[in-house]
Amino acid sequence: MRVPLPERVRPRRLDEVVGQDALVRRLKRMVREKAPASMILWGPPGSGKTTIARVLAAELGLPFVHLSAVEAGVKEIKALAERAKKEGPILLFFDEIHRLNKAQQDYLLPHVEQGLLVLIGATTENPSFSIIPALRSRARVYVLEPLEKKAIRALLDRALRHPEGLPGVQAEEAALDLIADAAGGDARRALSALELAADLGGGRVSLEAARDALGRENLAMDRGGDAFYDLISALHKSVRGSHADAALYYLARMLEGGADPLYVARRLVRMAVEDVGLADPLALRVALAAKEAYEFLGSPEGELALAEATLYLALAPKSNRVYRAYTEALRAARERPAASVPLHLRNAPTGLMKALGHGKGYAYYHDDPEGSFAQRYLPEELEGARFYEPGEEGWEKRAKERLEALRRRFAEARKGARRASRS
């Protein structure tokens, strides 16, 4: 029996893990310091939880044991703890750890505390609600994001070059793009589709073979040559353009065609922050609530929550001013990465730092409002910079009036402070 492609090309080293760069940097430091620590990996399917656990065990030189909370419990934990007492620490990867009940987690806890078991728990659910506080406090929680298209493409390209992957298979760029888009951030799904497409195409991954591999449902999203990303683009642009009927149509077409509802939910959240922004601050809450409602209800009931959010976003006033403001602030941060934070705003937790002037002269707003407005907040070389300029729609119209009044007050207070310093 042939081993599936996702398993054959699974990374063997931390350097080969893609899409979770911040976490990988922390894990490399853990390996360098030879200081294994327990953790909970919270993320969607196909984001790399199992791979990270396997690679970390190998690089730390620890035995790797994979248990599923669906099948394992106290009996298996006890056997592992006894083995660890005799042989040394074991890296225990507990898949779906949120399914362990409180008693099972309580039993696991002392073995984690003693270091007999280096726990890596994997969960798709919020550990705040499913993992007991005592266990959470001993296992740092890391959030894994769905893989971006760029990361998925890198994995597909690697699989085509990998000696145990699909060497010799030729693939069309458009086919790889389609698979990367349709995977919804799931590496396993993308690699499985690539392997099937290669089989269907007789050793060549064409656009047609990729569509067939993605299944009849995804074919429905691509009839007439429309690609998956064209539909999500149409949904996004219909929401941005405030065309509620078109937005609802494209949503229905994607969901009916087999798109991952949580992928769609993530895109709705992005629309809320990018295109509605502070014109309606409730839009983000509505989009996030729709995602949570889908996770709670599942299909088909949960899809109504996505429809509600889509209509809300389409009908909401629009503003991209937050997006533009952050882009400008990011540009300034990159151009002046070493701009000095004013001394009075700096942290002063030690006597030495206080002696160096950190925090000196800081005016606490609630005690001294005028002094607070008079002090400088931006680095000197950015004095007077403006990043956020509110628009005229919805809540942001009121925000504009407030911000303009604040800016006038800052300017007047700063002028007064400069005059006082010269007299």
C-alpha positions as CSV (number, residue, x, y, z in Angstrom):
1,M,0.0,0.0,0.0
2,R,1.4,3.4,-1.0
3,V,2.1,5.9,1.8
4,P,0.1,9.1,1.1
5,L,2.0,12.0,-0.3
6,P,1.5,14.3,2.8
7,E,3.3,11.6,4.9
8,R,6.1,11.0,2.4
9,V,7.1,14.6,2.2
10,R,6.5,15.5,5.8
11,P,9.3,17.8,7.1
12,R,12.1,16.1,9.0
13,R,13.7,19.3,10.4
14,L,12.5,22.6,11.8
15,D,14.1,24.4,8.9
16,E,11.7,22.6,6.5
17,V,8.5,23.7,8.4
18,V,6.7,26.5,6.5
19,G,4.0,29.0,7.4
20,Q,4.6,29.1,11.2
21,D,7.8,31.2,11.3
22,A,7.4,32.8,14.7
23,L,6.8,29.5,16.4
24,V,9.6,27.8,14.6
25,R,12.0,30.4,15.8
26,R,11.0,29.7,19.4
27,L,11.3,26.0,18.9
28,K,14.8,26.4,17.4
29,R,15.8,28.2,20.6
30,M,14.4,25.5,22.7
31,V,16.4,22.9,20.8
32,R,19.6,25.0,21.1
33,E,19.2,25.3,24.8
34,K,18.1,21.7,25.2
35,A,15.2,22.8,27.3
36,P,12.1,20.9,26.2
37,A,8.9,22.5,27.4
38,S,5.2,21.4,27.2
39,M,2.9,23.3,24.9
40,I,-0.6,23.4,23.4
41,L,-0.8,23.9,19.6
42,W,-4.1,25.5,18.7
43,G,-4.9,25.7,15.1
44,P,-7.1,24.4,12.2
45,P,-6.5,21.1,10.4
46,G,-3.5,21.0,8.1
47,S,-1.7,23.8,9.8
48,G,1.3,21.6,10.9
49,K,0.5,20.6,14.5
50,T,1.5,16.9,14.0
51,T,4.5,17.8,11.9
52,I,5.9,20.2,14.4
53,A,5.5,17.7,17.2
54,R,7.3,15.0,15.3
55,V,10.2,17.3,14.1
56,L,10.6,18.7,17.6
57,A,10.9,15.2,19.1
58,A,13.6,14.3,16.6
59,E,15.6,17.4,17.1
60,L,15.4,17.1,20.9
61,G,16.3,13.4,20.7
62,L,13.2,12.3,22.6
63,P,11.0,9.3,22.0
64,F,7.9,10.3,20.2
65,V,4.5,8.9,21.2
66,H,1.3,9.8,19.4
67,L,-2.0,9.4,21.2
68,S,-5.5,10.5,20.3
69,A,-7.8,11.7,23.0
70,V,-10.6,10.0,21.2
71,E,-9.2,6.6,22.0
72,A,-6.6,7.0,24.8
73,G,-7.1,7.9,28.5
74,V,-5.7,7.3,32.0
75,K,-4.6,3.7,31.2
76,E,-2.3,4.9,28.3
77,I,-1.0,7.9,30.3
78,K,-0.1,5.7,33.2
79,A,1.8,3.2,31.0
80,L,3.7,6.0,29.4
81,A,4.6,7.6,32.8
82,E,5.9,4.2,34.0
83,R,8.0,3.9,30.8
84,A,9.4,7.4,31.2
85,K,10.5,6.6,34.8
86,K,12.6,3.8,33.5
87,E,13.8,5.2,30.1
88,G,13.7,9.0,30.5
89,P,11.4,11.8,29.3
90,I,9.0,11.0,26.4
91,L,7.5,13.6,24.1
92,L,3.8,12.9,24.1
93,F,1.8,14.3,21.3
94,F,-1.9,14.2,22.4
95,D,-4.1,14.8,19.4
96,E,-7.5,16.4,20.0
97,I,-6.5,17.1,23.6
98,H,-9.7,19.1,24.1
99,R,-11.5,15.8,24.2
100,L,-9.8,14.7,27.4
101,N,-12.1,15.1,30.4
102,K,-11.1,16.9,33.6
103,A,-10.2,13.7,35.4
104,Q,-7.9,12.6,32.5
105,Q,-6.3,16.0,32.4
106,D,-5.8,16.0,36.2
107,Y,-4.1,12.6,35.9
108,L,-1.8,13.9,33.1
109,L,-0.8,17.0,35.1
110,P,1.8,15.6,37.6
111,H,3.6,13.7,34.9
112,V,4.0,16.9,32.9
113,E,5.0,18.8,36.1
114,Q,7.7,16.3,36.8
115,G,9.0,16.4,33.3
116,L,8.4,12.7,32.6
117,L,6.1,13.6,29.8
118,V,6.9,16.6,27.5
119,L,3.4,17.3,26.4
120,I,2.4,18.7,23.0
121,G,-1.3,18.9,22.8
122,A,-3.1,19.6,19.6
123,T,-6.5,21.2,19.4
124,T,-8.8,22.9,16.9
125,E,-10.8,24.4,19.8
126,N,-10.1,27.3,22.1
127,P,-8.0,25.8,25.0
128,S,-9.4,28.4,27.3
129,F,-12.6,26.4,27.5
130,S,-11.4,22.9,27.0
131,I,-8.1,22.6,28.9
132,I,-8.0,22.9,32.7
133,P,-6.2,26.0,34.1
134,A,-3.6,24.0,35.9
135,L,-2.5,22.2,32.7
136,R,-2.6,25.4,30.7
137,S,-0.3,27.1,33.2
138,R,2.3,24.4,32.6
139,A,2.0,24.2,28.8
140,R,2.4,27.4,26.8
141,V,-0.4,27.9,24.2
142,Y,0.7,28.7,20.7
143,V,-1.8,29.7,18.0
144,L,-1.2,28.2,14.5
145,E,-2.7,30.2,11.7
146,P,-4.1,28.6,8.5
147,L,-1.2,28.4,6.0
148,E,-1.2,31.3,3.5
149,K,-1.3,30.6,-0.2
150,K,2.4,31.3,-0.5
151,A,3.2,28.6,2.0
152,I,0.9,26.1,0.4
153,R,2.6,26.8,-3.0
154,A,6.0,26.2,-1.4
155,L,4.8,22.9,-0.1
156,L,3.4,21.9,-3.5
157,D,6.6,22.9,-5.3
158,R,8.7,21.0,-2.7
159,A,6.5,17.8,-3.2
160,L,7.2,17.9,-6.9
161,R,11.0,18.0,-6.2
162,H,11.1,15.7,-3.2
163,P,12.7,12.3,-4.0
164,E,9.9,10.6,-2.1
165,G,7.3,12.9,-3.5
166,L,6.3,13.3,-7.1
167,P,9.7,13.6,-8.9
168,G,9.3,13.8,-12.7
169,V,5.7,15.0,-12.5
170,Q,5.0,18.2,-14.4
171,A,2.5,20.7,-13.2
172,E,0.9,23.8,-14.7
173,E,1.2,27.0,-12.6
174,A,-2.5,27.6,-12.9
175,A,-3.2,24.1,-11.6
176,L,-1.0,24.7,-8.6
177,D,-2.6,28.0,-7.9
178,L,-6.0,26.5,-8.0
179,I,-5.0,23.7,-5.5
180,A,-3.3,26.3,-3.2
181,D,-6.4,28.5,-3.2
182,A,-8.9,25.7,-2.8
183,A,-7.0,24.1,0.1
184,G,-8.2,26.8,2.5
185,G,-4.9,26.9,4.4
186,D,-4.8,23.1,4.8
187,A,-1.5,21.6,3.8
188,R,-2.7,18.0,4.0
189,R,-5.7,18.7,1.7
190,A,-3.4,20.5,-0.8
191,L,-0.9,17.7,-1.0
192,S,-3.6,15.0,-1.3
193,A,-5.2,16.9,-4.1
194,L,-1.8,17.3,-5.9
195,E,-1.2,13.5,-5.7
196,L,-4.7,12.7,-7.0
197,A,-4.3,15.2,-9.8
198,A,-1.0,13.6,-10.8
199,D,-2.7,10.2,-10.9
200,L,-5.7,11.5,-12.9
201,G,-3.5,13.4,-15.3
202,G,-1.2,10.4,-16.0
203,G,1.8,12.0,-14.4
204,R,1.0,15.6,-15.4
205,V,-1.0,18.0,-13.2
206,S,-3.1,20.0,-15.6
207,L,-5.7,22.5,-14.7
208,E,-8.4,20.0,-15.6
209,A,-6.8,17.3,-13.5
210,A,-6.6,19.7,-10.6
211,R,-10.3,20.5,-10.9
212,D,-11.1,16.8,-11.0
213,A,-8.9,16.1,-8.0
214,L,-10.6,18.8,-5.9
215,G,-13.8,16.9,-6.3
216,R,-17.2,17.5,-7.8
217,E,-18.0,20.1,-5.2
218,N,-15.1,22.2,-6.2
219,L,-15.9,21.7,-9.9
220,A,-19.2,23.5,-9.2
221,M,-17.2,26.5,-8.1
222,D,-15.2,26.4,-11.4
223,R,-17.7,25.7,-14.1
224,G,-17.2,27.8,-17.2
225,G,-13.6,28.4,-16.3
226,D,-14.2,30.5,-13.1
227,A,-11.4,29.7,-10.7
228,F,-11.9,29.4,-6.9
229,Y,-10.1,32.6,-6.3
230,D,-12.4,34.4,-8.8
231,L,-15.3,33.6,-6.6
232,I,-13.8,34.7,-3.3
233,S,-12.6,37.9,-5.1
234,A,-16.2,38.4,-6.4
235,L,-17.6,37.9,-2.8
236,H,-15.1,40.4,-1.4
237,K,-15.6,43.0,-4.0
238,S,-19.4,42.7,-3.8
239,V,-19.2,43.3,0.0
240,R,-16.9,46.2,-0.5
241,G,-19.2,47.6,-3.2
242,S,-22.2,47.3,-0.8
243,H,-24.1,45.0,-3.2
244,A,-25.9,42.7,-0.8
245,D,-27.6,40.5,-3.3
246,A,-24.4,39.8,-5.3
247,A,-22.5,39.1,-2.1
248,L,-25.1,36.6,-0.9
249,Y,-25.1,34.9,-4.3
250,Y,-21.3,34.4,-4.3
251,L,-21.4,33.2,-0.7
252,A,-24.1,30.6,-1.6
253,R,-22.2,29.5,-4.7
254,M,-19.0,29.0,-2.7
255,L,-20.6,27.1,0.1
256,E,-22.7,25.0,-2.2
257,G,-19.6,24.3,-4.3
258,G,-17.7,22.8,-1.3
259,A,-15.6,25.7,-0.1
260,D,-14.5,25.4,3.5
261,P,-16.9,27.5,5.5
262,L,-14.2,28.5,8.0
263,Y,-12.1,29.7,5.1
264,V,-15.0,31.9,4.0
265,A,-15.5,33.0,7.6
266,R,-11.9,34.1,7.9
267,R,-12.3,36.1,4.7
268,L,-15.4,37.8,6.1
269,V,-13.3,38.9,9.2
270,R,-10.8,40.4,6.8
271,M,-13.5,42.3,5.0
272,A,-14.7,43.7,8.3
273,V,-11.3,45.1,9.2
274,E,-10.1,46.1,5.7
275,D,-13.2,47.5,4.1
276,V,-15.7,48.5,6.9
277,G,-13.2,49.3,9.6
278,L,-14.2,52.1,12.0
279,A,-17.1,53.2,9.9
280,D,-18.9,50.5,11.8
281,P,-16.8,49.0,14.7
282,L,-19.5,46.3,15.3
283,A,-18.7,44.7,11.9
284,L,-15.7,42.9,13.3
285,R,-17.7,41.6,16.2
286,V,-20.4,40.3,13.8
287,A,-17.9,38.6,11.6
288,L,-16.1,36.9,14.5
289,A,-19.5,35.9,16.0
290,A,-20.4,34.3,12.7
291,K,-17.2,32.3,12.7
292,E,-17.9,31.1,16.3
293,A,-21.5,30.3,15.4
294,Y,-20.4,28.1,12.5
295,E,-17.9,26.3,14.7
296,F,-20.6,25.7,17.3
297,L,-23.5,24.7,14.9
298,G,-21.7,23.2,11.9
299,S,-23.4,22.8,8.6
300,P,-26.0,23.6,7.4
301,E,-27.3,25.7,10.3
302,G,-24.0,27.5,10.8
303,E,-24.0,28.7,7.2
304,L,-26.9,31.0,8.1
305,A,-24.5,32.9,10.4
306,L,-22.1,33.4,7.5
307,A,-25.0,34.7,5.4
308,E,-26.0,37.1,8.2
309,A,-22.5,38.4,8.5
310,T,-22.2,38.8,4.7
311,L,-25.3,40.9,4.5
312,Y,-24.3,43.0,7.5
313,L,-20.9,43.7,6.0
314,A,-22.4,44.5,2.6
315,L,-24.9,46.9,4.1
316,A,-22.5,48.5,6.6
317,P,-20.9,51.9,5.8
318,K,-17.4,51.5,4.4
319,S,-14.0,52.8,5.3
320,N,-10.5,51.6,4.6
321,R,-8.9,54.4,6.7
322,V,-7.6,51.9,9.3
323,Y,-6.0,49.9,6.6
324,R,-4.4,52.9,5.1
325,A,-3.4,54.3,8.5
326,Y,-1.6,51.1,9.5
327,T,0.1,50.9,6.1
328,E,1.5,54.5,6.6
329,A,2.5,53.7,10.2
330,L,4.2,50.5,9.1
331,R,6.1,52.5,6.4
332,A,7.3,55.0,9.0
333,A,8.3,52.2,11.4
334,R,10.4,50.6,8.6
335,E,12.0,53.9,7.6
336,R,12.8,54.8,11.2
337,P,13.2,51.5,13.1
338,A,15.4,53.1,15.7
339,A,13.6,56.3,16.5
340,S,14.0,57.1,20.2
341,V,10.9,56.7,22.4
342,P,10.6,59.9,24.5
343,L,12.2,59.3,27.9
344,H,9.0,60.2,29.9
345,L,7.1,57.3,28.0
346,R,9.7,54.7,28.7
347,N,9.3,51.9,31.2
348,A,11.2,52.2,34.5
349,P,11.0,49.0,36.5
350,T,14.5,49.3,38.1
351,G,16.3,52.0,40.0
352,L,19.0,52.2,37.4
353,M,16.4,53.0,34.7
354,K,14.8,55.6,36.8
355,A,18.2,57.2,37.4
356,L,18.6,57.3,33.7
357,G,15.4,59.4,33.4
358,H,13.0,56.7,32.2
359,G,9.5,57.7,33.1
360,K,10.6,61.1,34.5
361,G,8.1,63.9,34.1
362,Y,5.4,61.6,32.7
363,A,2.0,63.3,33.1
364,Y,-0.7,60.8,34.1
365,Y,-3.9,61.8,32.2
366,H,-6.4,61.2,35.0
367,D,-4.3,63.3,37.4
368,D,-3.1,66.0,35.0
369,P,-5.1,66.2,31.7
370,E,-3.4,69.4,30.5
371,G,0.0,68.1,31.3
372,S,-0.8,64.9,29.4
373,F,-1.8,66.8,26.3
374,A,1.3,69.0,26.5
375,Q,3.8,66.1,26.5
376,R,5.3,64.6,23.4
377,Y,4.3,61.1,22.4
378,L,5.9,60.4,19.0
379,P,9.6,60.2,18.6
380,E,11.1,63.7,17.9
381,E,11.8,62.9,14.2
382,L,8.1,62.0,13.7
383,E,6.7,64.9,15.6
384,G,3.5,66.0,13.8
385,A,3.1,62.9,11.7
386,R,-0.5,61.9,10.9
387,F,-1.3,58.3,10.0
388,Y,-5.0,58.0,10.6
389,E,-7.5,60.3,8.8
390,P,-11.1,59.2,9.4
391,G,-13.6,59.2,6.6
392,E,-17.2,60.6,6.5
393,E,-19.1,57.3,6.8
394,G,-20.9,55.9,9.8
395,W,-19.1,55.9,13.2
396,E,-16.0,57.3,11.6
397,K,-17.7,60.6,10.9
398,R,-18.0,61.1,14.7
399,A,-14.5,59.8,15.2
400,K,-13.2,62.5,12.8
401,E,-14.7,65.3,14.9
402,R,-13.2,63.8,18.0
403,L,-9.8,63.3,16.5
404,E,-9.7,66.8,15.0
405,A,-10.6,68.3,18.4
406,L,-7.9,66.2,20.1
407,R,-5.3,67.2,17.6
408,R,-6.2,70.9,18.2
409,R,-5.9,70.4,21.9
410,F,-2.5,68.6,21.5
411,A,-1.2,71.4,19.4
412,E,-2.4,74.2,21.7
413,A,-1.0,72.4,24.8
414,R,2.4,71.8,23.1
415,K,2.6,75.4,22.1
416,G,1.9,76.4,25.7
417,A,4.5,74.0,27.0
418,R,7.1,75.4,24.7
419,R,6.3,79.0,25.7
420,A,6.6,78.1,29.3
421,S,10.0,76.4,28.8
422,R,11.3,79.6,27.1
423,S,10.1,82.0,29.8
